[in-house]
Amino acid sequence: MKRILSISFALLLIHCAFAQPGYMPAPENLNSRKEFAEDRFGIFIHWGLYSMMGQGEWAMQLKNMNYREYAHLADAFYPSKFDARQWVRTFKAAGARYITITSRHHDGFSMFGTSASPYNVVDGTPFGRDVLAEIAQACQEEGMKLHFYYSHLDWGRTDFYPRGRTGNGTGRPDEGDWNSYLDFMDTQLTELLTGYGPIRAIWFDGIWDKDMYPREDQPELWNLYHQYELIHSLQPGCLIGNNHHILPFEGEDIQIFEKDIPGHNESGFSGQEISPLPLETCETMNNNWGYCITDTFYKSEDELVRYLVRTAGKGANLLLNIGPRPDGTLPEEAIERLGAMGSWLSTYGESIYGTQAGYIAEQDWGVTTQKDNVLYLHILNHQELLSIPAASRPLEIVRLGDGSAVPFSWKKGVLSLTPSAFEGPDDVICIRFRHNL
């Protein structure tokens, strides 16, 4: 491939300097963190060979599919209706500010052209097109930021990846050449960061596959500090997140919460403490990440809007997932919900984008966000009377949707207001103060 020389040179430079503790993010990285934290809403895309079976992205593991037979799915992968520009425009209209797409999931199939293995969408399928290259081009044209999901574990490699706690029913050998596998990942990460334009984040997943090792041993086991150094050297502004369900390791730039808002742990994946890094919650629209033909249990439009609001109320982004069909189309149910979110954000987006968690913690009635001198009350459950702390008397209080005034009184640091009943997922009340909060 045309990128081999530059990739080889970059790998040589990185292998000469193993990353050491004391990570200091570059100015470009700090700028990316700020930009990321202001975006508040992104789209997650789980798409790969698994979509052809319509059983979700974990089908190979859950059905104990033989790795040899599973690989034959690539022989028939031809998403004739895939249109990267249409995807990106749909997500942009939904109000999303960035996209995170699977470059290689746990099944080991690469959705981009890679010199590291012929088991990829360009060299191993009749489709023969580089999905990530087309997505990257469309993102650049539409002003959308692009992130790449990358799996640390691999259920399909027979020569390198040693078994962990998953993928043990696929018929692979028990042992592997671990150093070769680490080199393989270095090559792919270098390709992703030198061949697809500016990439704002690498979203890792899978080191939990070897959670038989202590947490403190995981960075050395996976060579994480070296990988993080590699990424930051190739693109200093590229953020690193790792979906390992524990506090971030040194060198990571964002903290990920899977299927839970920070501070909650209803799904059982997110009991970790909350770090001072930018935060992101990833969640599904239905019950699967990858396309599942029997999963029509989509969350309602109002529920998804409220989830976005509650996430922003914790100072976190929502990365909302969609699983495209094997033909490259997006499920109609997902498109409808994205359209509703875009419509809501077109009116209420100022209370989400560029905000931080409000100084009033989550309440039974809802959450708050704030920006500059404005506090936004997101009333998710109507109350006849609200009393909240306020250091000074507000200049005005209005309902964000129609600009109507909300009656209030202020006395001795307590602000009382009487919001009227409302329709829709969220009654957004804008409280403007004289000074920044």
Helices and strands as residue ranges (DSSP letters): H 4-15, H 27-39, E 41-45, G 49-52, H 59-62, H 67-71, G 72-76, H 84-93, E 98-104, H 131-142, E 145-151, H 178-194, E 201-205, G 207-210, G 215-217, H 218-222, H 224-234, E 239-242, E 255-258, E 279-283, H 301-312, E 316-322, H 332-348, G 349-351, E 356-357, E 366-371, E 374-379, E 386-389, E 396-399, E 408-411, E 414-417, E 427-432
